[in-house]
Amino acid sequence: MTQSVENDEFFVGWSNRLGRRLRFFLCASALVFVAGLGLLGFGLGAGADDPAAGLLRLGERDAAGGPVRPEAWGGEQVLRGYLSTIGYPMLHLGSDAAHPRGRVLLLSGDGKRGADVPHAAGPVELRGSILRRGSLEMLVVDGKARPLADDAAGIPPAPREKLGRWRIAGEICDGKCYTGAMRPGSGLAHKACANLCLIGEIPPVFVTFAPVAGSFYLALANADSGPLPARLRDLVAIPITLEGEVERVGNMLVFLVDTAVAKRL
């Protein structure tokens, strides 16, 4: 009688060679593991929020050697518009084909300071550089505002439209770093940086988790159209819900917040 014997592979401690099947298994497992790490890294990177460019683009010139015009979103510019304050100062540049309701920019000064502009509303001339992220724009003002005669700019105040009361989930950020002056981080460093900007009276913005009337960005003000109170700084840079009235001011949404009902998620 003939008996077949199967040669099973097994581990031999003193041998420097692996069995053929075990060698194939280990090589395949290593390749799958390395490829999986690469795919995981790509997925985490692709799913991360856009950190913005982190550039002011000062002194940029066009192809002809002249200053970049406002439509190119960069370079030092001189703008004339109507200055108003809803919580924080903003500049209305009037309407055009791209902005039929008018173009509104938030204002800030150099560093972590608010813009040095008059408290009274009216036409002004401002010099500075524009930061932009999505539909959100901010003019970093260089120097002081130059008041104009009431009819000099030919631009009226931005039209205001009430959109009702909303409860919105999102995160309070400072409007300067978030629009591109710096790369917003996360955690305590992000919170501390944002609070330093807000203490310096740079306008805050509310970045929503879902679009509100077509926008993920809302300028913030107190319910009485004043600046946000200091007690809200504990809620900066963390997921929260806010309630209040939303208004469309030109092409910008402004969230007039009822601070008594603000809460963490």
Buried (B, 14 or more C-beta within 10 A) or exposed (E): EEEEEEEEEEEEEEEEEBBEEEEEEEEEEEEEEEEEEEEEEEEEEEEEEEEBBEBBBEEBEEEEEEBBEBEEBBBBBEBBBBBBBBBBBBBBBBBEEEEEBBBBBBBBBEEBBBBEBBEEEBBBBBBBBBBBBEEBBBBBBBEBBEBBEEEEBEBEBBEEEEBEEBEBEBBBBBBBBBBBBBEBBEEEEBBEBBBBBBEBBBBBBBBBEEEBEEBBBBBBBBBEEEBBEEEBBEBBBEEBBBBBBBBBBBBBBBBBBBBEEBEEE
